[in-house]
Amino acid sequence: MAGMKQFKILVTHPEIPSVAIRKLEERCELVICPEVPYPSREQILSKISTDFDGILWLSKHRMDKEVLDLAGPKLKVVATVAVGYDNIEVVEAKKRGIKVGNTPGVLDAAVAEIAVCLLLEVARRVPEGRNCILEGKWEAVRPQWLLGKDLQGSTVGIVGLGNIGQAIAKRLLPFGIEKLIYSGHKRKPEGDKLGGIFVIFDELLKQSDFIVVACPLTEETRHLFNAKAFAEMKPSAILVNIARGDVIDQEALISALQTGKIWGAALDVMTPEPLPSDHPLTKLKNCVLAPHLGSATEKTRAAMAMLAVDNILAALDGSEMPAPL
Ligand code: GLV
């Protein structure tokens, strides 16, 4: 017997991995926003009504008071398919007794791989070299051509030694780095275990040859990297951001890269996303860009969607969510 579906769920994106959708569909009636490449905020809002028990939120748009007001008192859970929740008004939801979950852990390795990939790309000028080939400007016979920076023997500073920061550190240590330092709220046992030294942010700026941003975007970290921070960094330093674009004051970064205040940057995240193709960042040879690919592997995206579905089902069953916020 087909049976009555127990719950009604809004899914805010049509391209959720099918394994997760199938699991949700076993017990829930789904309303799926159909728009590709992604629904606008208005398109999502137009689908929300007061008969949903849960929302699977895969969107960079804000999940805020307006969304919650439209959904009304029946809504029990919002599961975002992301680890970062700067776009989710968690406090507002919880105030209304609505549970909120995210997807930590399952994407640590994939994001760390992108961090290492981007760090090496900018340090060894790989995209710049590729462009030289395409433009017929291969000058490899010149011994000083396209020289990069060594990761071996360097000081690496990680801003935010959470799960992702630790995954990045673990992967960078075998490159023979000289020193691992990190900043954040406090010294961590996990940092000690990695041989990392906790330093204040200013010290991290001064000492690091490579800085990897792996902290959440909060009011405290918004524009943490501003003109003053760039002025404190080594002119030979490289900045890698896999967290959120707004942790960096992008105007200040562009100016730091143009004037040689720092040597290079690699960004998987930026402002806005998608970045216009003629944006000043795209004109900088010493800036490597990736279109927010951190968690973009088949396995990782499926695991994230599954965890979000498990968050929803657990909340609706009244049991503990695997990844509550
Ligand atoms: C991606 O940026 C995420 O927060 O999962």
Boltz pocket constraint, residues with backbone or C-beta under 6 A from the ligand:
constraints:
  - pocket:
      binder: B
      contacts: [[A, 81], [A, 82], [A, 83], [A, 84], [A, 85], [A, 103], [A, 107], [A, 242], [A, 243], [A, 294], [A, 295]]
      max_distance: 6.0
